[in-house]
Amino acid sequence: MIKVICNVDKPTNELKVLQYLNKEGIRSDPRNRTIPVLEFITFNNLVFAIMPRWDRAFLADFGTVAEVMNCAEQFLECFDFLHEHRIFHGDFLGQNAGMNIVMNCNKFFAPGLRDPSVTEYVVYDFGNSQLYPRDVSLRDFRATPSFNFDLHCMLEPIGPFNPFAADFLSVALVLQRRVRHIENVVPAIGPYFDNLVSTDNDKRPTAHEALVEFRRILSQTNSSQLAEKITTLTWEDGVVLNKMTINSIY
């Protein structure tokens, strides 16, 4: 995949963030689950990023609870890593989440593509991102970066806001939709997401705290639960959509 990043004489935040994420030492961190840039090319006064093609993370079918939990853990780990490095993604939606497959984009919910032993997930599209100083507080820092609150179904604050809290709430909302439907098998997932999407910004967990709690839940999930085959797809305001319903649409 080739993406135009910016003009040579007008480097953008996206270029700075991608260059940082692909520095030696940063790229090799296993928590750096962001799309790798294979090469930056300058041509005709433009900077291009060459990246591998990874298809959309939520296009293929989830067959088991283990596959759902593996997906959630990797995205939580990625945002823990990004925020540790004070990177604000600023636009996490389902279409900006990828996995290491290439498939027919018109074939929805293809089965058998999410073996946790080989499946990897990444975050991409850093067009709205910011790289802040490493010493800013994840709790107390306030800024006014561009962020489309309406697109993320979030209330827009008045004045400066905590970019990391807003960033992670967008992650929690995406994952809640794609993960919480297994609540009937892993009951702790329900209260977990209730806490993540709390309207109280000061009490909402950080990405790191959310990852730690998720791993605690995962450690208490037995092998029978993880192997449970699932017939559900999404959770939306308490309503669970199952595969039989969606198959009748497609």
Secondary structure, DSSP 8 states (H G I E B T S, - for coil): -EEEEEETTB--HHHHHHHHHTSTTTTT-TT--B----EEEEETTEEEEE----EETTSS---BHHHHHHHHHHHHHHHHHHHHTTEE-----GGGEEES----TT-TT-SS---TTT--EEE---TT-EE--TTS-TTT--B-----TTTTT----SS-B-HHHHHHHHHHHHHHHHHGGGTTTSTTHHHHHHHHT-S-TTTS--HHHHHHHHHHHHHTS-HHHHH-B--EEEEETTEEEEHHHHHHH-
